[in-house]
Amino acid sequence: MTVIADITVPADAFELGRVLQDFPNVEVELERIVPLQESIIPLFWISGTDTVEIEAALTENQHTTSVTQLTTANDETLFEVRWTDQINGIVEALIDTRAKILEASGEAETWDFRLRFETREQLSDLNMSLTDAGIPVTLRHIYNPSVPEDASTLSEEQREALLQAYRRGFFEIPRGVTLAELAEEMGISDSALSQRMRRGLAVAVEQVVVSEALS
């Protein structure tokens, strides 16, 4: 029976995460579902940091064959990266267990994945494979066989950003704090904070406003 799992792993659990660890304000989101067997995480959006430096870091990496900036929208840049076959870490484990990446987003320290498996045994195999490889994994949720419509998809970072913004009066009129002030208090760039809040609000609107409108 199909199983969907939400997991969190350290950024250094795979090559893309390792490359981006040197950029503390980076935020990454995969563009769409891509079968790992056909291509290894080729398309992803990056925000919160200098894309020129990101492109240089990716290009210089020994495991990339090509790096292209495809488009930019709303302070986010879509990258296309072609990797060599010398894969390891979580990507190798995902391929071996035939997992499908439904969603993935990351920052400099951690990455969140939503994965689909054909059987629960495949999920267990992934956990064992990562454990054997010394990769710590946090299993946040398991959905069987599908994700409930009301299941929260807010990341911890998005939740924290929205909570801090609410507590500090960001949504009040007049505002009790500016975006730049709030970002400084949280120790991140105002661009990174803006992206977290925007994505978090999009989830909240979808779960509350849109669902009520369709009910």
C-alpha positions as CSV (number, residue, x, y, z in Angstrom):
1,M,0.0,0.0,0.0
2,T,1.3,3.5,-0.9
3,V,2.9,5.4,1.9
4,I,3.8,9.1,2.0
5,A,6.4,10.3,4.5
6,D,7.7,13.7,5.6
7,I,11.4,13.6,6.6
8,T,14.1,16.0,7.6
9,V,17.8,15.4,7.0
10,P,21.0,17.5,7.4
11,A,22.0,19.5,4.4
12,D,25.2,17.6,4.1
13,A,23.2,14.4,3.4
14,F,23.5,15.0,-0.4
15,E,25.6,17.0,-2.8
16,L,23.3,19.9,-3.5
17,G,22.8,20.5,0.2
18,R,26.6,20.3,0.8
19,V,27.3,22.9,-1.9
20,L,24.7,25.3,-0.4
21,Q,25.9,25.0,3.2
22,D,28.3,27.9,2.6
23,F,25.3,30.3,2.1
24,P,23.5,30.8,5.4
25,N,20.6,32.8,4.0
26,V,19.8,30.4,1.1
27,E,16.3,29.0,0.6
28,V,15.8,26.2,-2.0
29,E,12.6,24.6,-3.4
30,L,12.3,21.9,-6.0
31,E,10.4,23.0,-9.0
32,R,8.4,19.8,-9.6
33,I,8.2,16.0,-9.3
34,V,11.2,14.5,-11.1
35,P,11.8,10.7,-11.2
36,L,15.2,10.3,-9.6
37,Q,16.1,7.4,-12.0
38,E,15.8,9.8,-15.0
39,S,17.5,12.9,-13.5
40,I,19.0,13.8,-10.1
41,I,17.2,17.0,-8.8
42,P,17.8,19.0,-11.9
43,L,15.4,21.9,-11.3
44,F,15.1,24.1,-8.2
45,W,14.4,27.7,-7.2
46,I,16.9,29.6,-5.1
47,S,16.3,32.8,-3.1
48,G,17.8,34.7,-0.2
49,T,21.4,34.9,-1.5
50,D,23.6,36.0,-4.4
51,T,22.8,33.8,-7.4
52,V,26.1,34.7,-9.1
53,E,28.0,33.1,-6.2
54,I,25.6,30.2,-6.1
55,E,26.2,29.5,-9.8
56,A,29.9,29.7,-9.3
57,A,29.9,27.3,-6.4
58,L,27.7,24.8,-8.3
59,T,29.9,25.1,-11.5
60,E,33.1,24.5,-9.5
61,N,31.7,21.4,-7.8
62,Q,33.2,18.2,-9.1
63,H,29.9,16.4,-9.3
64,T,28.2,18.9,-11.7
65,T,28.5,18.8,-15.5
66,S,26.4,21.9,-16.3
67,V,24.7,24.8,-14.4
68,T,22.2,27.1,-16.0
69,Q,20.1,30.0,-14.6
70,L,16.8,29.6,-16.5
71,T,14.6,32.4,-15.2
72,T,14.1,34.8,-12.3
73,A,10.7,35.8,-10.7
74,N,9.9,37.5,-7.4
75,D,13.5,37.4,-6.2
76,E,13.8,33.7,-6.9
77,T,16.0,32.1,-9.6
78,L,15.3,28.8,-11.3
79,F,18.4,26.7,-11.8
80,E,18.9,23.7,-14.0
81,V,21.8,21.5,-12.9
82,R,23.1,18.3,-14.4
83,W,25.0,16.0,-12.1
84,T,27.5,13.2,-12.6
85,D,26.6,9.6,-11.9
86,Q,28.8,9.7,-8.8
87,I,25.9,10.1,-6.3
88,N,25.8,9.3,-2.6
89,G,24.0,10.1,0.6
90,I,20.3,10.4,0.6
91,V,19.9,10.5,-3.2
92,E,21.5,7.1,-3.6
93,A,19.2,5.7,-0.9
94,L,16.1,7.3,-2.5
95,I,17.0,5.7,-5.9
96,D,17.7,2.3,-4.3
97,T,14.3,2.3,-2.5
98,R,12.4,3.7,-5.6
99,A,11.1,6.7,-3.6
100,K,9.4,9.5,-5.4
101,I,10.1,13.1,-4.3
102,L,6.8,14.9,-4.1
103,E,8.1,18.1,-2.5
104,A,11.5,19.2,-1.2
105,S,12.8,22.4,0.3
106,G,15.9,23.3,2.1
107,E,18.2,25.8,3.8
108,A,21.8,25.9,4.7
109,E,21.4,23.4,7.6
110,T,18.5,21.1,6.9
111,W,16.2,19.9,4.1
112,D,12.6,18.7,4.3
113,F,11.4,16.0,1.9
114,R,7.9,14.7,1.2
115,L,8.4,11.2,-0.3
116,R,6.1,8.6,-1.7
117,F,6.8,4.8,-1.5
118,E,4.9,1.9,-3.0
119,T,5.1,0.0,0.2
120,R,5.9,0.6,3.9
121,E,8.8,-1.8,3.6
122,Q,10.5,0.6,1.1
123,L,10.2,3.4,3.8
124,S,11.8,1.0,6.3
125,D,14.5,0.2,3.8
126,L,15.3,3.9,3.4
127,N,15.5,4.4,7.1
128,M,17.9,1.5,7.5
129,S,20.0,2.6,4.5
130,L,20.4,6.2,5.9
131,T,21.1,4.8,9.4
132,D,23.8,2.5,8.0
133,A,25.3,5.5,6.1
134,G,25.4,7.5,9.3
135,I,22.8,10.0,8.1
136,P,20.5,11.2,10.8
137,V,16.9,11.4,9.6
138,T,13.8,12.8,11.4
139,L,10.5,11.2,10.4
140,R,7.9,14.0,10.9
141,H,4.7,12.5,9.5
142,I,3.5,9.3,7.8
143,Y,0.4,9.4,5.6
144,N,-1.2,6.2,4.5
145,P,-2.3,6.1,1.7
146,S,-2.5,9.8,1.0
147,V,-2.0,13.2,2.7
148,P,-5.2,14.5,4.3
149,E,-6.4,17.8,2.9
150,D,-6.1,19.5,6.3
151,A,-2.6,18.2,7.0
152,S,-0.2,21.0,7.8
153,T,2.6,21.6,5.4
154,L,4.2,24.5,7.2
155,S,7.9,24.0,7.8
156,E,9.2,24.8,11.2
157,E,11.0,27.8,9.8
158,Q,7.8,29.1,8.2
159,R,5.8,28.6,11.3
160,E,8.4,30.4,13.4
161,A,8.6,33.3,11.0
162,L,4.8,33.8,11.0
163,L,4.5,33.4,14.8
164,Q,7.3,35.9,15.4
165,A,5.8,38.4,12.9
166,Y,2.4,38.1,14.7
167,R,3.8,38.5,18.1
168,R,5.9,41.5,17.2
169,G,2.9,43.3,15.5
170,F,4.1,43.0,11.9
171,F,0.5,42.4,10.7
172,E,-1.0,45.3,12.8
173,I,-1.8,48.8,11.4
174,P,0.5,50.6,11.9
175,R,3.1,47.9,12.0
176,G,4.9,47.2,15.2
177,V,8.0,46.1,13.5
178,T,9.5,46.3,10.0
179,L,10.5,43.3,7.9
180,A,14.2,44.4,8.2
181,E,14.0,44.7,12.0
182,L,12.3,41.4,12.4
183,A,14.8,39.7,10.1
184,E,17.7,41.1,12.1
185,E,16.1,39.9,15.4
186,M,15.8,36.4,13.8
187,G,19.4,36.5,12.5
188,I,18.4,36.0,8.8
189,S,18.2,38.3,5.8
190,D,15.0,40.3,5.1
191,S,14.8,38.4,1.7
192,A,14.9,35.0,3.4
193,L,12.3,36.1,6.0
194,S,10.1,37.5,3.2
195,Q,10.2,34.2,1.4
196,R,9.4,32.1,4.5
197,M,6.5,34.3,5.4
198,R,5.1,34.4,1.8
199,R,5.3,30.6,1.5
200,G,3.8,30.1,4.9
201,L,1.0,32.5,4.2
202,A,0.3,30.7,0.9
203,V,-0.1,27.4,2.9
204,A,-2.4,29.1,5.4
205,V,-4.6,30.6,2.8
206,E,-4.8,27.3,0.9
207,Q,-5.8,25.4,4.0
208,V,-8.3,27.9,5.5
209,V,-9.6,30.4,2.9
210,V,-9.5,28.2,-0.2
211,S,-10.8,25.1,1.5
212,E,-13.7,27.1,3.0
213,A,-14.6,28.6,-0.3
214,L,-14.7,25.1,-1.9
215,S,-16.8,23.5,0.9
